[in-house]
Amino acid sequence: MSSDHWRMRLNNYLQERGERSTLSWDVWTTGPAHRLTWHAILYVRGCQMGTARGQHRGAVKEEAARQAYLALHNTYSS
């Protein structure tokens, strides 16, 4: 699996543990319509696990998911 599929990895990781429903997002934009900045905060079990901002919604969500996946994976694989 390519490293650019962090949302899928995170979803699979949580689903394997019966925790898929604990994932939630806050996603919003700032700035003028012709130059939006996307913001995303990813929560697992109500705890903030990833944040990102950038020009593309999908890339922002991927980065937040990457942060969350790595944090969770490192926590539970140690």
N, C-alpha and C positions, 0 to 999 in steps of 0.2 A: 504494500500500500504506500502510495506517495505521501511525503511529509506534508503536503498541502491539503490534506483531508482531516484536519484536526476536529472539526465538528462531528464528523462521522466517528472518528476514534473515540471521542468523548462520549457520544451517545451510546456506542457499543460498550464502552467500559462501564458506564452507569447501568445500562440495561442488564449486563451480566451479573451485576450486584443487586438487581431489583430496585434500583434507585433512579431510574429514568425520570420519574415524576418530580424529583427534587431539583431538577435543572430549570432555571428561569433566566430571563434576559431583561435588561433595560436597554433600549436602543433609541437614539434620537439624533437630530441634526442641529447644527448651529451654523450661522453665517448666511450670506445672501444666496438666493436660489441658484445663481449661476456658479457658485463656488461653495457648495455645502461641505461641511466637515461632519463626518459620521462619528458617533460615540457609542460604545457598547460596554456594558458591565454584565458579567456573567456570574450568576449565583448558583451554588450547589448547597442544598440544605439550608438556604437562607444566608449563607456566608459568601461574601464576595471572593471569587476565585480568579477572575481575570478581567482586565480592562484594556481598552484600546481606542484609538481615534485615528482617523485618516479620511482619505477622499472617496473610498469605495466601501460600501456597506458590507459586501461579502468578505473582503480582506480584513476589515475591522473585526467581524465576528470570528473569522478564522484565528486571528491573533489572540483574541480573548479566550477562545476554546483551547488554543495551544497552551497558554499559561495555565488554565485550569487543569487540563489533562496531565501536564507534567507535574504540577503540584500534587494532584491526587495520586498519580502513579508513584511518585517518589514517597509519598506519605504511607501508602499501603503496601509498597514492595520492600520497604526497609525492615 
